[in-house]
Amino acid sequence: MEYVLQTDALTKRYGQDNVVDEVSMHVKKGSIYGFIGKNGAGKTTFMRMVAGLAAPTAGGMTLFGSGELERARRRIGTLIEEPGAYGGMTARENLEVLRRSFGITEKKRVEEMLALTGLLDSGRKKVKNFSMGMRQRLGIAIALMRNPDFLILDEPMNGLDPAGIREMRELILKLNREKQITVLISSHILDELSRIATHYGIIRGGRLIEELGATDLEKRCHRCLKLVVEHPEKAAAALEELSIQNYDVPESGVFRVFERLEDTAGINEALVRKGVSLKESYLAGQDLEGYFMELVGKTTDVRLRQTSLC
């Protein structure tokens, strides 16, 4: 299995406090890795160490399978805390300054990044007058200037309104799916994170207490689409035609579907088109936020519960 990032007991100590405590993380190439933890759990400090903005006290890491971190970090883009932009300049002017400082010869790179992040229409507006959503998008444009393979985003949805959150979600998915950029993202908005993440790491008190894939999380939470139908035989045939195999029938006329939960509306529409009469259709089970709160509430001195990240 190919990993973009692997850390080995990475630790950051301030005085007598281990802010990050022997964290061993595995970020698979092509994944969107959701990094979850309460305020002060160590997420930002960990990301700063990976990006080279803070030195670890102990432990080590590899990036893209290499221990030559200075060279490997040229393939990383970061948005950690506030975007580093000049308030008295426009988005285009900020990116042009970066293009020249990075030695990027392609002048069209600036326009490409403005278009990709939805800032082409920002015109002559100064960054100091940007909304929070525009600032975050500019931060991502800055992070993308050197065409990275790995993007580290610390709370990119923080302070955004619902429309801004949706735009940020769609942008991250686009970067991952179309540009094949691996993403490490922290967020307190767990419902949104659950819509994009393929893998998760949960940190508590500086310790990584669990790593798992999205499929494993759904199994742990018993997440499912519960369907109550007439004519169960039609429903079973329709699910098979949709190539849905991960379901069960706990009682007559009741189906529990455990896959494609991000497309429940599409499943319902397909069933109706097949002549299935739906009495009820709803998502059941625990969500990511509930699972997270249960885990951090229960955990006292657990080092790591790791599930295969395949």
C-alpha positions as CSV (number, residue, x, y, z in Angstrom):
1,M,0.0,0.0,0.0
2,E,1.4,3.4,-1.0
3,Y,1.3,6.2,1.6
4,V,1.8,9.9,1.1
5,L,2.4,10.4,4.8
6,Q,3.6,8.1,7.5
7,T,4.6,9.3,11.0
8,D,6.4,7.2,13.6
9,A,5.7,8.2,17.2
10,L,5.8,11.9,16.2
11,T,5.9,14.0,19.4
12,K,5.9,17.7,20.2
13,R,6.6,18.7,23.8
14,Y,6.2,22.2,25.3
15,G,7.8,22.2,28.8
16,Q,6.4,19.1,30.5
17,D,3.3,18.8,28.2
18,N,3.2,16.5,25.2
19,V,1.0,18.5,22.9
20,V,1.4,15.8,20.3
21,D,2.1,12.4,21.9
22,E,3.7,9.6,19.8
23,V,1.4,9.9,16.9
24,S,1.8,7.3,14.2
25,M,-0.5,8.3,11.3
26,H,-0.9,6.6,7.9
27,V,-2.3,8.7,5.0
28,K,-3.0,6.6,1.9
29,K,-2.3,8.0,-1.5
30,G,-5.5,9.3,-3.1
31,S,-7.4,9.5,0.1
32,I,-9.2,12.3,1.9
33,Y,-8.1,11.8,5.5
34,G,-10.4,13.5,8.1
35,F,-8.4,14.5,11.2
36,I,-10.8,14.9,14.1
37,G,-10.3,16.1,17.7
38,K,-11.4,18.7,20.2
39,N,-9.9,22.1,20.4
40,G,-6.4,21.8,21.9
41,A,-6.1,18.1,21.0
42,G,-3.0,18.7,18.9
43,K,-4.3,18.8,15.3
44,T,-2.8,22.1,14.3
45,T,0.6,21.4,15.9
46,F,0.7,18.0,14.2
47,M,0.0,19.6,10.8
48,R,2.6,22.2,11.4
49,M,5.2,19.6,12.0
50,V,4.3,17.7,8.9
51,A,4.5,20.9,6.9
52,G,7.9,21.8,8.4
53,L,6.6,24.8,10.3
54,A,7.4,23.3,13.7
55,A,10.2,20.9,14.7
56,P,9.2,17.6,16.4
57,T,10.7,16.8,19.8
58,A,10.9,13.2,19.0
59,G,9.7,10.6,16.4
60,G,10.0,10.8,12.7
61,M,8.0,10.7,9.4
62,T,8.3,9.9,5.7
63,L,6.6,11.8,2.9
64,F,5.9,10.0,-0.4
65,G,7.9,7.2,1.0
66,S,11.0,9.4,1.4
67,G,12.9,10.6,4.5
68,E,14.3,13.5,2.5
69,L,11.7,15.9,3.9
70,E,12.9,19.2,2.5
71,R,12.6,17.9,-1.0
72,A,9.4,16.1,-0.4
73,R,7.7,19.1,1.1
74,R,7.9,20.9,-2.2
75,R,5.1,18.6,-3.2
76,I,2.9,19.8,-0.4
77,G,0.4,22.7,-0.3
78,T,-0.8,24.0,3.1
79,L,-3.6,26.1,4.5
80,I,-2.9,26.2,8.2
81,E,-4.5,28.9,10.3
82,E,-4.8,32.2,8.4
83,P,-3.8,32.4,4.7
84,G,-0.6,34.2,4.1
85,A,-1.8,37.0,1.8
86,Y,-1.2,40.8,1.6
87,G,-4.4,42.6,2.6
88,G,-3.8,45.6,0.5
89,M,-3.5,43.6,-2.7
90,T,-6.1,41.7,-4.9
91,A,-6.2,37.9,-5.1
92,R,-4.6,38.1,-8.6
93,E,-1.8,40.4,-7.4
94,N,-1.1,38.0,-4.4
95,L,-0.9,35.0,-6.7
96,E,1.3,36.9,-9.2
97,V,3.8,37.7,-6.4
98,L,3.9,34.0,-5.4
99,R,4.3,32.9,-9.0
100,R,7.4,35.0,-9.4
101,S,8.8,34.1,-6.0
102,F,8.3,30.3,-6.7
103,G,9.9,30.7,-10.1
104,I,6.8,29.5,-12.0
105,T,7.3,30.5,-15.6
106,E,3.7,29.9,-16.7
107,K,1.8,33.2,-16.3
108,K,-1.5,31.4,-16.9
109,R,-1.0,29.6,-13.6
110,V,-2.5,32.6,-11.8
111,E,-5.6,32.6,-13.9
112,E,-6.0,28.8,-13.6
113,M,-5.9,29.0,-9.8
114,L,-8.4,31.9,-9.7
115,A,-10.8,29.9,-11.9
116,L,-10.3,26.7,-10.0
117,T,-11.1,28.4,-6.6
118,G,-13.9,30.6,-7.9
119,L,-12.1,33.9,-7.5
120,L,-11.9,35.0,-11.2
121,D,-14.7,37.6,-10.5
122,S,-13.0,39.1,-7.4
123,G,-11.6,41.8,-9.7
124,R,-9.9,44.7,-8.0
125,K,-11.3,43.9,-4.6
126,K,-8.6,44.0,-1.9
127,V,-8.0,40.9,0.2
128,K,-8.7,42.9,3.4
129,N,-12.2,43.3,2.2
130,F,-12.8,39.7,1.4
131,S,-15.4,37.6,3.1
132,M,-14.2,34.6,5.2
133,G,-15.2,32.3,2.4
134,M,-13.2,34.3,-0.2
135,R,-10.2,34.3,2.2
136,Q,-10.3,30.5,2.6
137,R,-10.6,30.0,-1.2
138,L,-7.6,32.3,-1.7
139,G,-5.7,30.3,0.9
140,I,-6.4,27.2,-1.1
141,A,-5.3,28.9,-4.3
142,I,-2.1,29.9,-2.6
143,A,-1.6,26.3,-1.5
144,L,-2.1,25.0,-5.0
145,M,0.3,27.4,-6.8
146,R,3.1,24.8,-7.0
147,N,0.8,22.1,-8.2
148,P,1.0,19.9,-5.0
149,D,0.3,16.2,-4.7
150,F,-0.6,16.5,-1.1
151,L,-2.8,19.2,0.5
152,I,-3.0,19.9,4.2
153,L,-6.0,21.9,5.3
154,D,-6.6,23.0,8.9
155,E,-10.2,23.9,9.5
156,P,-10.9,25.2,5.9
157,M,-14.7,25.4,6.6
158,N,-14.3,27.4,9.8
159,G,-16.4,30.6,9.8
160,L,-18.2,29.9,6.5
161,D,-21.9,30.2,5.9
162,P,-23.8,27.1,4.5
163,A,-23.2,28.2,0.9
164,G,-19.5,28.7,1.6
165,I,-19.3,25.3,3.3
166,R,-20.9,23.6,0.3
167,E,-18.6,25.4,-2.1
168,M,-15.5,24.3,-0.1
169,R,-16.7,20.7,0.1
170,E,-17.2,20.6,-3.7
171,L,-13.8,22.2,-4.3
172,I,-12.0,19.6,-2.1
173,L,-13.8,16.7,-3.8
174,K,-12.9,18.2,-7.2
175,L,-9.2,18.5,-6.3
176,N,-9.2,14.9,-5.0
177,R,-11.1,13.3,-7.9
178,E,-10.0,15.3,-10.9
179,K,-6.4,16.3,-9.8
180,Q,-5.7,13.2,-7.7
181,I,-4.6,15.3,-4.8
182,T,-4.4,13.5,-1.5
183,V,-5.9,15.6,1.3
184,L,-5.4,15.8,5.1
185,I,-8.1,17.9,6.5
186,S,-9.2,18.8,10.0
187,S,-12.7,20.2,10.7
188,H,-15.1,20.6,13.6
189,I,-18.0,20.3,11.1
190,L,-18.2,16.6,11.3
191,D,-21.4,16.2,9.2
192,E,-19.6,17.9,6.3
193,L,-16.4,15.9,6.9
194,S,-18.4,12.7,6.7
195,R,-19.5,13.7,3.2
196,I,-16.0,13.8,1.8
197,A,-13.6,11.8,3.9
198,T,-12.4,8.3,2.9
199,H,-10.4,7.7,6.1
200,Y,-10.3,9.1,9.6
201,G,-7.9,9.7,12.4
202,I,-9.2,10.6,15.9
203,I,-6.9,12.5,18.3
204,R,-7.5,13.0,22.0
205,G,-5.1,14.8,24.4
206,G,-2.3,14.6,21.8
207,R,-2.7,10.9,21.2
208,L,-4.1,9.3,18.0
209,I,-6.6,6.9,19.5
210,E,-8.1,5.5,16.3
211,E,-7.6,5.2,12.5
212,L,-10.2,3.7,10.3
213,G,-11.7,3.9,6.8
214,A,-15.1,5.4,6.0
215,T,-16.6,1.9,5.3
216,D,-15.3,0.6,8.7
217,L,-16.9,3.7,10.3
218,E,-20.2,3.0,8.8
219,K,-20.1,-0.6,10.1
220,R,-19.1,0.6,13.6
221,C,-22.0,3.1,13.6
222,H,-24.3,0.6,12.0
223,R,-25.2,3.3,9.5
224,C,-27.7,2.1,6.9
225,L,-30.5,3.2,4.6
226,K,-33.6,1.6,6.1
227,L,-36.3,0.8,3.5
228,V,-39.8,-0.4,4.3
229,V,-41.4,-1.6,1.1
230,E,-44.3,-3.5,-0.4
231,H,-43.4,-6.3,-2.8
232,P,-40.0,-7.2,-1.2
233,E,-39.1,-9.4,-4.2
234,K,-39.2,-6.4,-6.5
235,A,-37.1,-4.4,-4.1
236,A,-34.4,-7.2,-3.9
237,A,-34.3,-7.4,-7.7
238,A,-34.0,-3.6,-8.0
239,L,-31.1,-3.5,-5.5
240,E,-29.3,-6.2,-7.4
241,E,-29.8,-4.3,-10.7
242,L,-28.2,-1.3,-9.0
243,S,-25.2,-3.5,-8.1
244,I,-26.0,-3.1,-4.4
245,Q,-25.0,-6.2,-2.6
246,N,-24.3,-5.1,0.9
247,Y,-27.8,-5.2,2.4
248,D,-29.8,-7.5,4.6
249,V,-33.5,-8.2,5.3
250,P,-34.1,-8.4,9.1
251,E,-37.8,-8.9,8.6
252,S,-40.3,-9.2,5.8
253,G,-40.6,-6.0,3.8
254,V,-37.7,-4.3,5.6
255,F,-34.3,-3.8,3.9
256,R,-31.1,-2.3,5.5
257,V,-28.7,-1.0,2.8
258,F,-25.1,-0.5,4.0
259,E,-23.5,1.0,0.9
260,R,-23.8,4.1,-1.3
261,L,-25.3,6.0,1.7
262,E,-24.2,9.3,0.1
263,D,-26.8,8.7,-2.7
264,T,-29.9,7.8,-0.8
265,A,-32.1,9.9,-3.1
266,G,-30.7,8.2,-6.1
267,I,-31.4,4.7,-4.6
268,N,-35.0,5.8,-3.7
269,E,-35.6,7.1,-7.2
270,A,-34.3,4.0,-8.8
271,L,-36.5,1.8,-6.7
272,V,-39.6,3.8,-7.5
273,R,-38.8,3.6,-11.2
274,K,-38.6,-0.2,-10.8
275,G,-42.1,-0.2,-9.5
276,V,-41.2,-0.6,-5.8
277,S,-43.7,1.0,-3.4
278,L,-41.8,2.7,-0.6
279,K,-43.6,3.1,2.7
280,E,-40.5,4.5,4.5
281,S,-37.0,5.4,3.7
282,Y,-34.5,6.9,6.1
283,L,-31.0,6.8,7.4
284,A,-30.6,4.9,10.6
285,G,-27.7,4.4,13.0
286,Q,-25.1,6.6,14.7
287,D,-23.4,9.5,12.7
288,L,-19.8,10.5,12.8
289,E,-20.3,13.1,15.5
290,G,-22.1,10.6,17.8
291,Y,-19.3,8.1,17.2
292,F,-16.6,10.7,17.9
293,M,-18.2,11.9,21.1
294,E,-18.7,8.3,22.4
295,L,-15.1,7.4,21.6
296,V,-13.5,10.4,23.2
297,G,-15.8,10.2,26.2
298,K,-14.9,6.5,26.7
299,T,-11.2,6.7,26.0
300,T,-8.9,7.3,29.0
301,D,-5.4,5.8,28.3
302,V,-5.9,4.0,25.0
303,R,-3.0,4.4,22.6
304,L,-4.4,3.5,19.3
305,R,-7.3,1.4,17.8
306,Q,-6.2,0.9,14.2
307,T,-8.4,-0.6,11.5
308,S,-7.0,-1.6,8.1
309,L,-7.0,1.5,5.9
310,C,-7.7,-0.4,2.7
